Amino acid sequence: AMPATLAAGGEGVHQYGNVLLASRGAAAQGTLKLEGDGIAWRKAGGGKTIKILSEEIKEITWSANGKEIQLVVNRNDGTQVAFIGLRERDLQELRENLSLDIPERKLDVSGRNWGEVDIRDSQIVFEVNGNKAFEVALDDISQANLQGKNEVALEFQADDTGAASKEDALVEMSFYIPPDSENFVATEEMTSAKVFLEQVLKKADLETSSDEVILSMSEIAVLVPRGRYEMELHMNFLKLSGQSQDFKIRYSSIMRVFILPKANQAQTLVVLSLDPPIRKGQTFYPHVLFQFHNDDVEEVSLNISDEALEKKNKEQDNKLEKKFEGPSYEVFAKCVRGLAAVKISRPQKYKNADGDGHCVRCSYKSDDGYLFVLERAFFYVQKPPLLILFDDIESVEFQRQASSQYSSAAKTFDLLVKTNTDTEYLFRSIQRQEWSNLFAFIQERNLKIANLKQVQKSINEEAGKGTRAAIAGLDDQGGAGDDDSDEEDDEDFMEEEDDDDDDDDSDVSEGDEEDDDDDDDDDDDDDD
């Protein structure tokens, strides 16, 4: 890990770069921060964020992992998170900042495949000579079965999400439990292996099959990846079944749900933002776009027991109900929110020139789409979907907007967005009537306008008093002279009225483009 540094904006905040979040497959890289109220890890480039408050920490241990160490954080609720990439010299600083004793837990590296197996909190632990050889998270188990009298086979969650790397992921494992096991004592009715299996099923919440369908919706139009799909909501994952391809998405991969109503059309998009994205071959889909007609309504009852519903709501902040009714897009979005424990976001303040929508029609590369203006992000749909956080934007530039002998008759203008990583996005052919509202919103959000002087000159020449008033107080850095808005709804994205949680832009990432390879797409279903 990089040496600890005092992070800007807070005394006693230290951060370490190049820290990996351990998982069954490819480990994600990010930054680990020690803050006054606990530990926070954020994926590099934005995306998944994990925050562990000090009062949630039961114990922290460390183990040698080559030249680096593995830091294992055990929570009070029995779950744990492991980080790889710190150095042993960082331990003293960790102990001082967290006010915790961090003991060493030795690992067995002999490679032996026989030892002692036990279930502790949320982990299956395999030890050799009293030292940990490996641990397996119970949450990762999708199925467990008895093979013969003494062997238990475990299958792990497998879906279509995955990082760009081609590293393998654990999918199956078998344990031989001897009849005289001391950890899983046999009874007259059950062998030791059967006792072990029953404990795994109970603690991994597999007594009710995760394959049971809670809700299904047929013939749903999906714009990306294109096709019409049969959608099934299960306890731990969502499944899309199409004519030529199927997708399985774990709820833990869903970062946020967006509801985006189209302007001048009776259609609404529901977007699932994923990290990691789903993939088919070399094509990656970080955002899945569902399209619903506004006049379609649903009244559904979830196929879930009262006990399972109560347990889910304890974990998911009481967002899941037994029955839902209303517009199809609302029913679908709220079901996903309750099952996946994510937030619903939708545009709020920005209005287009006609005042009937929150987006402008434009083109990106060779495709037409819509640029939605959220409270602190741009979201372009449809192909490829792009989510660009305002915090990641270095500057914006209005192109083809100035009056001249060449452009005075132009009916459209372009918007160039440049990010902090020098990535540029050019949104073309925006109707000129959208210029005033878009410019006013951008300056209100204090985004730097690269060609501000040119824009000011154009406004002074063409615009009326209303537009001139909008730029009063601007300086060459694109900032508004007095923008101290502290309204509660000035969040990164506008939440549901019944969602009281604070919004957090750290759990969605800057838009990644998926490949434009649609050779294996389903039938065209674009209703535009």
N, C-alpha and C positions, 0 to 999 in steps of 0.2 A: 504494500500500500504506500501511497505517497505520504510524506511526513504530515503530521497534524498541523493544521493552520487555523488561526483565529478567523472565523467566518465573519464577513462584513455584516453589520447590523445587529450584533449581539455579543455581549461579553460572555466569555466562557463557552462559546460554541466552537467545537472543533470538528473538522471534517477530514475524511480519508478517501482518496480517489482509488479507482481500479479495484473496488471490492466486489466480489461475486456473490450472488444470492444462490445458495446451493439448491439443487432440484434433481429430479430423476433423470432429466435430459440435459440439454445445453444450459449451462449456468449463465444467467444474465449479469452484465457488468453495470456497476453504478457507483454512487457516492454514499458513504456512510457518515452521518452527522451525529455528534453527541451534543444534545441540547439540554437546557436546564430541566426540562420535563421528561427526558427520556432519549430514545434512539430513533433516528429516521434514516431510511434508505430509499434512494430514488434512482430509478433506472436511467442510465446514460441516454441523453437525447430526449428525455421526457418519457412519460408512460407510467408504468406501475410504481406505486409508492407504498412503502410499509412503514408505519409509525408505531412504536411500542412505548407506551407511557411508563414512567418509573414505577407507579403503583401496580402495573400489570406484570412486572418482572418478578418471577419466583426465584430464579437462579441463572447465573451465567457461568459457563465453563469454557475452557479452551483446550485444544488438542493440536499437537504438532502435525503439520501437513507439508512435508518437505522443508523448504526455507521459510514458508509462511505458516500461519496458524489458522485453524478453524474456530470461529467463535460461535457457540451455541447458546441461544437465548431461550430459556424455558419460561412460558407464561403461567400465570396462576390458573388459567382455565385448562391446562394440560397440553396446549399446543406449543410448538417450538419453531424457531427460525434459525437457520445457520448461515453464517457469512464466512467467506474464504478470501484471503488476500491481505490480512493484517500481518504485522511482524511482531515477534515476541517482545521487542523493545517498546511496543505500543501499550503493553498490558498495564504498566504502572499508571500511565495517563488515563487509561480506561477505568482503573480502580478508583483513582482520585475523583474523576468527573462523575462517576456513577455511584460513588460511596458504597461499593460492593466488593466483597472478597470474590475473586475470580479464580477458582482452583483449576488445576490441570486434570484433564481426564485422558489417561493414556489409551492409545489405540493399539490393537493387535494387528500386526502387518505380516504375520507368518504365512497367510494365505490358506490356512486350514479351513476346511468346510464342515468341521464338526465342533460342537461346543454346546452352549446353553442358550436357549431361546426363552424370552419372557416378554410380557406385555406391560409397558409402563406408560401411564397417561395416554397420550395419543400416538405412541410409537411401539413398533415391534423391535425389540433389541436382541441382537445376536452377539454373544460374548465368547471369547476364547481365552482361557486361563485368567478369567476375571476381568479382562480388558475388552472394551467395545470393539467389535470388528465392523459392524455397520448397524444402521437403524433404518426402518421403513415406516413412513407415515401411514397411519390407518386411513386417513382421508383419501389417500391415493388408490386404495383398493376398490376395484369395481365388482369383483366376484371372488368367492372363496368356496372350495369344494373339497370333499373328502375323497381321496384316491386310495382304494384298498382299506386296510384297517389302521395303518399307522402313518399315512402320508397326507398332508394338506397342501393343496395347490392354490396359490394366490394369483389373480389376474389384476393388472393395474389399469387405471383410467387411460384410455387411448382415444384420441380425437384428431381433428384435422388442424389443430393449432400447433405451431412450431416456429422456432427461431430460424433465421436464414442459414445458420450453420447446419452441417449435416451430421452432427453428433447423434449417437444412438441414445435411446431412452429405455429404461427398464420396463418390460411389459409382463413378465411372468416369473414366478419363483415358487419353489416347492420346499417344504420342511418335512423331515422325517422326525416324528415325535415317538420316542421309545415308550413301550408299555409301562415302564417303571419310572416315568418322568416325575420329578419332585415338584416342578412348577405347575404341572397340569395333572393332578392325581386322578387316576381312573376310578370309576364307580362300577357297580354291577351292571348298570344300563349303558354306560359310555366308556369307550377307550380313552386313553390320554389324548390321542389325536382328535377325537370327537370333542373333548373338553376344550382343547385349544381352539378348534373351529368355532364352537359356540361363543367363546369369548371374543374372537375376531369379528364374527357376525354382529354381535351386540355392540361392541365398541366402535366398529366401523359403520354402524347404522345400516347394515345390509339385511336386517331381518325382513324389512319390506323391500322387495326388489327394486333397485334403481331403474330397472327397465320398464317399470309400470308407467303407462302414459297418464299424465295428469290432465293434459288438455291437448287436443289436436285441432288444427285449422287446415282446410284443404284449399288448393288452388290459390295460394298466396303469390302475388306478383313480386318477384325479387329483381331489382335492377342490377345489383352487383352482389354476387355473381349472377348473371342474367339467367332467368328461367322462371317457370312456375313450379312451386314446390309444395309438397305436403309437409306441414310443420307440426312437430310433436314436442311438447314440453314434458320433460321427465324431472325426477327429483334433483338430479345433479347436472343435467346437461340438456341441451336443445338439439334436436335432430331435424335436418332438412333433407327431404327425399325428392329428387327430381327424375326426369326421364333418363338422363345420361350421367348424372353425378349426384352423390350424396355428401352431406357435410354433418359432422358431429362437433358441437361447440360446448365445451365445459363452461359452466357459469362463472368459474373463477377466472376465465379469460375475458369476460365482459367487463369493461372499465366504466362504461356510461351508456345511457340510452338517450338519444336525441329525438324529439318530435319536431319536424320541420314542415310546416304547411306551405304548399306551393302558392304563388301569386297567380291570380287570374285563372286558376284551375281548381276543380273540386277534388283535389288529391292531396294527400298528406304522406310524407315520408317518415318512417321510423327507422333510425339508424342505430345499429349496435356497433360500438367502437371496441375493438379487440386488442389485447396485448397478452400473449403473442397473437399474430394474425393467423387466420386459417390459410391453408395452402393446398393446392392441387398441382402436382408437378413443380414447375418453376414459377407458378403464378401465386402471388400472395394477395390476400384480401384483408387489410386492417380494418375496413368498415364494411358492414353488410347492410344494404339498403332495401328495405321493404316498402312497398307502395300500396296504399289503401285509398279507396274512394270515400269521400267524406260522408256520403249518404248511406254507406254500409254500416249496419249496427249489429251488435252481438249481445246475446244474453247467455252466459256460460256458468256452469257449476264445475268446480275443479274436482277431479277424482282423487281426493286426498282425505285421509282419515283425520278426525278431530285431533287425535294425539299427535300425528305428524304435522298438522297445521300449527298447533300450539308450539311444538318444538322449533319449527321453521321460523315462526314469528319471534321467538326469543332470540334467535340468531340474527334475524333480518329486521329488527326494529319495528315489528308489527305492521308491515306493509302488505302482507298477503291476506286476502280474504277468500272465503269459500265460494262466493259468487261475485261475478262482475257483469255489468251491463252498461251499454253506451256505444259510441262509435267504435268500429273495429280496431282502429289504430290505438285508441285509448285503452281498450281491453287488453290488447296484445302487449302494449308497453308496460301497463301496470302489472300484468302477470309476470313478465320478465323481471321487472323491478323487485317484486316480492320474492321470487325464487333465487335471483342472483345477488340480492342485497346491493343494488346500485341505485344511482340517482337518475331522475328524469330531468333533462334540460331542454329548454326551448327558447327561441328568440323572443325578445321582449320590447325594448325601447325603440330600436331602429324601425322606421317606416320608409317604404319606397315612395316615389313621387306621387303615385296615385293614392297612397294611403291605405292600400288594401293588402299589403304583404310586408314581409321582413327580408326580402331577397331581391336581387336584380338579375336579369337575364344577361348572360355573357357567354364567351367562348374561351376554352382553355385548350391550347394546342389545336387539334383538328375537331374537337367535339364541342357541342353546345351544352350548356347546363345553367345552373343557378348558383349565385354567390350569396349565401346567407350571412347576414351580419349579426353575430351574437354579441353579448355584452363585452367579452374580452377575447374574441376569436372570430376568424373568418372560417366558414365551412362551405367548400365548393362541392356541389354534386351536379353531374352524376359520374362521369368517367374520366379520370379516376377520382374517387372522393378524396378531398384534401381538407384536413383540419389544421389550421395555422393559428397558434395562440399569439395574442398580441405581445406577450412577454418574450416571444421568440423572434419578433420582428425588429429588424434594425431600422428600416425606413420603407416608406411607400412613395411612389412617384406617379403623378397623373400625366399621362401621355396623350398627345393629339388633342389637347384641350384648349391650347392657346389660340387666339385669333391671329390669322395671318392670311396672306393671299392664297395659301394652299389649304388651310383648314377652317376658314371662316364658315364654310357651308357644311362642315362635317356634322353628321347627326349622331355620331358616337364618339366615345373616348376609350382609352385603355387604362388599366390600373396595374402597375408593376409593384409587387411585394417582394422585398429582399429580407431574408432572415439573417440571424446572427451567424449562421454557418455558411453564408455567402450563396445560399440557394435562392434562386429567383423564380417567381411565379408571375406570369403575365396573363391577366384576365382581359380579353379583348372585346370590342364591340359592345360596350355598355351604352345604353341610350343616354343621350346628352341631358335629358330631363332629370336623370338620376344624380347628376353631378352635384347639385347644391346640397341635398340631404346627406349624400355620402361624404362630401368634404366636411360638412359640419360635424358629423358623427366622428370622423377620424380625428379632427382637431380637438374634439371634446375628450377623446381617449388619450390625448397627448402622444400620439404616434408621430414620429419625425417624418416630415414631408421633404423629400430630397430636393425638389425643385420648387420650393416655397415662393421664392421671389418671382419666378415666372408665373406661378399660379396667382399670386397677388396682382400682378400686372394684368393678367387676363381678366380677373374679377373686376378690377377697377375700370377696365374698358367696357365690359359687357354687362356685368351684374347690376341689379338694382340695389336699393337700400337694404333690403332684407339680407342679401348675401354678404354685402359689405359689413353689416353689423356682425355677421357670424365669424368674421376673421379679425375683429377688433381685438387688440392685445396680443396677437400672435407675434412671435419672434422668429428669427432665422432657424431656430431649432425645431420648429413645428409645435411648440408647446403653447397652451392657452395661458394667458397671464393670470387668470384667477379661476382655478378649477378645483375647488375644495369640497366637491360633493362627497357627502358621507351617507348617502341614502343606503338603507339596508339591502335594497334589491340591486345595488350596483355590484353584482357578483360576476365571477368568471363566466357563468352561464346561469340563466334564470331557472330557478327550480319550480317544481310543482308547488301550488299553494299549500298543500298538506305536507310538504317536506321541509321540516324545520332545521335540518342539518345545515351547517355552514358548507358553502361550496368550496371546492378545492381543485385548482387547475392542474395539480400535479399528477392526477390519475388518468389524464388523457394526454396523448402525445401529438407532436406535430405530424401533419398528414404524411403518410408514406404512400408512395405510388405503387400500385400493383401492376404487374406486367399486363400488356394489352393483348395477351394471347387468349382469344376466346374461341379457338377452334372446337373445343369440346363443350361449348355452351348449350344450354337447353333452348327450346323454341323461343323466338323473340316474343316478349310480352310487354313491350313498352306501350303504355296506354296514353302517352302524351299525344 
